[in-house]
């Protein structure tokens, strides 16, 4: 699956026809989560992000996806860029099999069969798709925390759009989200690795939620 993932990553990174407005609008529906969970944030130098309401001075106010919203997003593209949250992975949300579009069981194990005891189930969610991924914890593959999501960071360099798959992360010790690009430089067990099967599935799911012009 890694070759398919790398082809998707390369295609998206070089795409010049991503409809950012419609992609954000689609992502905001959140699908299975039943709320506007996915949203776009503005990246500042150092990889921290701010929501549009934060930029407007009221971080607790809900900002509609109106002309003012997209004007701020458009201006941010010419600076440090934006991040669109598009995919979510959780081991803590019970999802009935009947609600899943697909159930995937990991099979590329390194240990012997009798060394596996604890089966993990990860719910993988995008705006219009839900999948369940099953893997034994002893394999060491890292999923994502409740305060993390996967999406696209997008910027304009020399008049051309550049998009990269990334993870947005925070914890109780941080006041802002930080963007961390996914990379081939990590082993498959790492949560930021493009070799990680959870990220590979999410990338293919996200690819189907990106709206093109």
WOTA-V403672 format. One record per pair of residues at least 24 apart in sequence whose C-alpha atoms are under 6 Angstrom apart, sorted by the first residue. I is the first residue (numbers start at 1). GAP is how many residues later the second one is. If there is no record, write none. Layout:
# WOTA-V403672
i->I gap->GAP
i->I gap->GAP
This chain:
# WOTA-V403672
i->5 gap->195
i->13 gap->149
i->13 gap->150
i->13 gap->151
i->16 gap->145
i->17 gap->195
i->17 gap->196
i->18 gap->194
i->18 gap->195
i->19 gap->192
i->19 gap->193
i->19 gap->194
i->23 gap->187
i->23 gap->188
i->27 gap->59
i->27 gap->100
i->29 gap->98
i->30 gap->97
i->31 gap->96
i->31 gap->97
i->38 gap->47
i->39 gap->46
i->40 gap->43
i->40 gap->44
i->41 gap->41
i->41 gap->42
i->42 gap->40
i->43 gap->37
i->43 gap->38
i->43 gap->39
i->44 gap->36
i->47 gap->131
i->47 gap->132
i->48 gap->129
i->48 gap->130
i->49 gap->128
i->77 gap->78
i->77 gap->79
i->78 gap->78
i->81 gap->73
i->81 gap->74
i->82 gap->71
i->82 gap->72
i->83 gap->69
i->83 gap->70
i->84 gap->67
i->84 gap->68
i->85 gap->65
i->85 gap->66
i->86 gap->40
i->86 gap->65
i->87 gap->38
i->87 gap->39
i->87 gap->62
i->87 gap->63
i->88 gap->36
i->88 gap->37
i->88 gap->61
i->89 gap->34
i->89 gap->35
i->89 gap->55
i->90 gap->32
i->90 gap->33
i->91 gap->30
i->91 gap->31
i->100 gap->30
i->100 gap->31
i->101 gap->29
i->101 gap->30
i->102 gap->29
i->103 gap->28
i->103 gap->29
i->104 gap->29
i->105 gap->28
i->105 gap->29
i->106 gap->29
i->140 gap->49
i->141 gap->48
i->142 gap->47
i->142 gap->48
i->142 gap->49
